[in-house]
Amino acid sequence: MTFQEQIQQGIPSILPPKKEYDPAINHAPKRKEILSAEEKKLALKNALRYFEPQHHTELVPEFSAELETYGRIYMYRLRPDYRMYARPIDEYPGKSLQAKAIMHMIQNNLDYAVAQHPHELITYGGNGAVFQNWAQYLLTMQYLSEMTDEQTLTMYSGHPMGLFPSHAEAPRVVVTNGMVIPNYSKPDDWEKMNALGVSQYGQMTAGSYMYIGPQGIVHGTTITVLNGFRKIKQNPEGNLFVTSGLGGMSGAQPKAGNIAGCITVCAEVNPKITKIRHEQGWINEIVTSTDELVKRVTSAKANKEVVSIAYLGNVVDVWECFDKENIKIDLGSDQTSLHNPWAGGYYPVGISFEEANEMMANNPELFKEKVQESLRRQADAINKHTVKGTYFFDYGNAFLLEASRAGAAVMAENNIDFKYPSYVQDIMGPMCFDYGFGPFRWVCTSGKPEDLQKTDTIASQVLEELAKTAPNEIQQQMQDNIKWIKGAQENKLVVGSQARILYADAEGRIKIAEAFNQAIAKGEIGTVVLGRDHHDVSGTDSPYRETSNIYDGSRFTADMAIQNVIGDSFRGATWVSIHNGGGVGWGEVINGGFGMVLDGSKEASKRLASMLFWDVNNGISRRSWARNDEAIFAIKRAMETQPLLKVTLPNIVDENLL
């Protein structure tokens, strides 16, 4: 069968042969034992409903074995034999260009070069899934190949509920992930519902088909590191940034450190992913002992090198060793997946990687104790460094939250706030989000590198023109992103699809998108998909990250994210998504995103102007109402440019009256 025929057949009527487990692939760890005997039967019934009854006798023992062995039913047998990658859009079967673009994006999220655990359909973060099982993937791709522009596909946590009649201006796909009743949003609730096959953790851009490999977080981390050094009034050159994690998102940190121009030490316990990142060129060197690491960092500091070093081991050892040896850390953070601390997101010190995986599955209570002990040690070591002048920030991975729950010394004197700021509180919030700057991204679905190069040039020209008249308040953001986009080709950031990211405000996003649409209309480039990380101005309500610099008491509300995805859906988005979880964990955040297909038409031009303006200014208005000075400035400026915009502004109270 051809690739197109395989897509169109969906779940095959004749079962393919059983597939052997491939130990060479980076697999998800075994999930904890959480289902009762009756619930295991329910999980099997839920999985078997994808298949004709004549197949049930053969599949029951197989799926039962998967559930016992891995804690989930992935349906490995149905994993396609074709190579998984974002093909040129013309290679996908279908009746709708928009649907073909979505297939391109889905396959990119599952590309072996992109996905963290590709056989388990997990893109990043240890549990950020595109689908729960391979039957869902096959059925979704079949639906997309059949869809017309008069239909909408509804996705319930990876399950394609079906194609419903709609209209050309409606979204082609509406995605929800993990949207459970609030009182059932504890970590074990996710474990149980995911094991039953009824809900999933979509992270931010995994379950919304908008992940572009580590490039997205490379850019965000570059901006964060640059502004972190600016905050402490130091030049990155010859100075040290220490962090941890080389997974789907965290793997971007060393590359970002190189672009920012500092020395980066990034610890990782998983040898497979460390090797992959080194082969991909995202880290320069691998070091396996703390003695060797001390010598290498001392040399790098003396010579003011720009270098990224992966330490294959536990980050706690790095913090403690550098304290003992008096190695000055200038910037410190952590990007292990602490939203998922008990299932592979964080590994305790003093235990091998293999021992930890075994303990995680077979003795979860002891594993939790070891993780919390490790968090306490890591926090103690960080505290010793900050006394010496290290600037430490929480990188939105729930490090401080989980450390506090472990009893670590990370609380401020009022015992309410954390001792250290979130990077959003200190850096990204006031410097970027409040002004409307966030991660605007695009994908050239032709698959041609030359198309991406042309879009880089277009975006650079647009930003340079806007910078000529931009107010002083946003000149730094403009110049950082002009420098970024000009160096994008040289920095070899593409992993998977021909994608790019930069930070822009509503004006910048609209003008860049319109320039792309005109270039498509002229035949200069092929179809382009617009999108963004959910980690943005408007799409995410996350009290310990995206909205951590909201101080009016509304940090734990989620109106903004819900309004965002509803507003995007009727203003022209091609697909929309809303998730529980993402970045900081299940039950800790609600986040939404979109995808928009540009085809060179006048209709696309109209949609992009309407939707992108709302997508940014919804968030600025909320930040303005929270009395954030930068957002008040930005929303006033937006109202000056768009007479139909009229936003309620806050009146400021004299503190002396209170």
Rosetta blueprint (number, residue, H / E / L):
1 M L
2 T L
3 F H
4 Q H
5 E H
6 Q H
7 I H
8 Q H
9 Q H
10 G L
11 I L
12 P L
13 S L
14 I L
15 L L
16 P L
17 P L
18 K L
19 K L
20 E L
21 Y L
22 D L
23 P L
24 A L
25 I L
26 N L
27 H L
28 A L
29 P L
30 K L
31 R L
32 K L
33 E L
34 I L
35 L L
36 S L
37 A H
38 E H
39 E H
40 K H
41 K H
42 L H
43 A H
44 L H
45 K H
46 N H
47 A H
48 L H
49 R L
50 Y L
51 F L
52 E L
53 P H
54 Q H
55 H H
56 H H
57 T H
58 E H
59 L H
60 V H
61 P H
62 E H
63 F H
64 S H
65 A H
66 E H
67 L H
68 E H
69 T H
70 Y H
71 G L
72 R L
73 I L
74 Y L
75 M L
76 Y H
77 R H
78 L H
79 R L
80 P L
81 D L
82 Y L
83 R L
84 M L
85 Y L
86 A L
87 R L
88 P L
89 I H
90 D H
91 E H
92 Y L
93 P L
94 G L
95 K L
96 S L
97 L H
98 Q H
99 A H
100 K H
101 A H
102 I H
103 M H
104 H H
105 M H
106 I H
107 Q H
108 N H
109 N H
110 L L
111 D L
112 Y L
113 A L
114 V L
115 A L
116 Q L
117 H E
118 P H
119 H H
120 E H
121 L L
122 I E
123 T E
124 Y E
125 G L
126 G L
127 N L
128 G E
129 A E
130 V L
131 F L
132 Q L
133 N L
134 W H
135 A H
136 Q H
137 Y H
138 L H
139 L H
140 T H
141 M H
142 Q H
143 Y H
144 L H
145 S H
146 E H
147 M L
148 T L
149 D L
150 E L
151 Q E
152 T E
153 L E
154 T E
155 M E
156 Y E
157 S L
158 G L
159 H E
160 P E
161 M E
162 G E
163 L E
164 F E
165 P E
166 S L
167 H L
168 A L
169 E L
170 A L
171 P L
172 R L
173 V E
174 V E
175 V E
176 T E
177 N E
178 G L
179 M L
180 V L
181 I L
182 P H
183 N H
184 Y H
185 S L
186 K L
187 P H
188 D H
189 D H
190 W H
191 E H
192 K H
193 M H
194 N H
195 A H
196 L H
197 G L
198 V L
199 S L
200 Q L
201 Y L
202 G L
203 Q L
204 M L
205 T L
206 A L
207 G L
208 S L
209 Y L
210 M L
211 Y L
212 I L
213 G L
214 P L
215 Q H
216 G H
217 I H
218 V H
219 H H
220 G H
221 T H
222 T H
223 I H
224 T H
225 V H
226 L H
227 N H
228 G H
229 F H
230 R H
231 K H
232 I L
233 K L
234 Q L
235 N L
236 P L
237 E L
238 G L
239 N L
240 L E
241 F E
242 V E
243 T E
244 S E
245 G L
246 L L
247 G L
248 G L
249 M L
250 S H
251 G H
252 A H
253 Q H
254 P H
255 K H
256 A H
257 G H
258 N H
259 I H
260 A H
261 G L
262 C L
263 I E
264 T E
265 V E
266 C E
267 A E
268 E E
269 V L
270 N L
271 P H
272 K H
273 I H
274 T H
275 K H
276 I H
277 R H
278 H H
279 E H
280 Q L
281 G L
282 W L
283 I L
284 N L
285 E E
286 I E
287 V E
288 T L
289 S L
290 T H
291 D H
292 E H
293 L H
294 V H
295 K H
296 R H
297 V H
298 T H
299 S H
300 A H
301 K H
302 A H
303 N H
304 K L
305 E L
306 V L
307 V E
308 S E
309 I E
310 A E
311 Y E
312 L E
313 G L
314 N L
315 V H
316 V H
317 D H
318 V H
319 W H
320 E H
321 C H
322 F H
323 D H
324 K H
325 E L
326 N L
327 I L
328 K L
329 I L
330 D L
331 L E
332 G E
333 S L
334 D L
335 Q L
336 T L
337 S L
338 L L
339 H L
340 N L
341 P L
342 W L
343 A L
344 G L
345 G L
346 Y L
347 Y L
348 P L
349 V L
350 G L
351 I L
352 S L
353 F H
354 E H
355 E H
356 A H
357 N H
358 E H
359 M H
360 M H
361 A H
362 N H
363 N L
364 P H
365 E H
366 L H
367 F H
368 K H
369 E H
370 K H
371 V H
372 Q H
373 E H
374 S H
375 L H
376 R H
377 R H
378 Q H
379 A H
380 D H
381 A H
382 I H
383 N H
384 K H
385 H H
386 T H
387 V H
388 K L
389 G L
390 T L
391 Y E
392 F E
393 F L
394 D E
395 Y L
396 G L
397 N L
398 A L
399 F H
400 L H
401 L H
402 E H
403 A H
404 S H
405 R H
406 A L
407 G L
408 A L
409 A L
410 V L
411 M E
412 A L
413 E L
414 N L
415 N L
416 I L
417 D L
418 F E
419 K L
420 Y L
421 P L
422 S E
423 Y H
424 V H
425 Q H
426 D H
427 I H
428 M H
429 G H
430 P H
431 M H
432 C L
433 F H
434 D H
435 Y H
436 G L
437 F L
438 G E
439 P E
440 F E
441 R E
442 W E
443 V E
444 C E
445 T L
446 S L
447 G L
448 K L
449 P H
450 E H
451 D H
452 L H
453 Q H
454 K H
455 T H
456 D H
457 T H
458 I H
459 A H
460 S H
461 Q H
462 V H
463 L H
464 E H
465 E H
466 L H
467 A H
468 K L
469 T L
470 A L
471 P L
472 N H
473 E H
474 I H
475 Q H
476 Q H
477 Q H
478 M H
479 Q H
480 D H
481 N H
482 I H
483 K H
484 W H
485 I H
486 K H
487 G L
488 A L
489 Q L
490 E L
491 N L
492 K L
493 L L
494 V L
495 V L
496 G L
497 S L
498 Q L
499 A E
500 R E
501 I E
502 L E
503 Y E
504 A E
505 D L
506 A H
507 E H
508 G H
509 R H
510 I H
511 K H
512 I H
513 A H
514 E H
515 A H
516 F H
517 N H
518 Q H
519 A H
520 I H
521 A H
522 K L
523 G L
524 E L
525 I L
526 G L
527 T L
528 V E
529 V E
530 L E
531 G E
532 R E
533 D L
534 H L
535 H L
536 D L
537 V L
538 S L
539 G L
540 T E
541 D E
542 S L
543 P L
544 Y L
545 R L
546 E L
547 T L
548 S L
549 N L
550 I L
551 Y L
552 D L
553 G L
554 S L
555 R L
556 F L
557 T L
558 A L
559 D H
560 M H
561 A H
562 I H
563 Q H
564 N H
565 V H
566 I H
567 G H
568 D H
569 S H
570 F H
571 R H
572 G L
573 A L
574 T L
575 W E
576 V E
577 S E
578 I E
579 H E
580 N E
581 G L
582 G L
583 G L
584 V L
585 G L
586 W L
587 G L
588 E L
589 V L
590 I E
591 N E
592 G E
593 G E
594 F E
595 G E
596 M E
597 V E
598 L E
599 D L
600 G L
601 S L
602 K H
603 E H
604 A H
605 S H
606 K H
607 R H
608 L H
609 A H
610 S H
611 M H
612 L H
613 F H
614 W H
615 D H
616 V H
617 N H
618 N H
619 G H
620 I H
621 S H
622 R H
623 R H
624 S H
625 W H
626 A L
627 R L
628 N L
629 D H
630 E H
631 A H
632 I H
633 F H
634 A H
635 I H
636 K H
637 R H
638 A H
639 M H
640 E H
641 T H
642 Q L
643 P L
644 L L
645 L L
646 K L
647 V L
648 T L
649 L L
650 P L
651 N L
652 I L
653 V L
654 D L
655 E H
656 N H
657 L H
658 L L
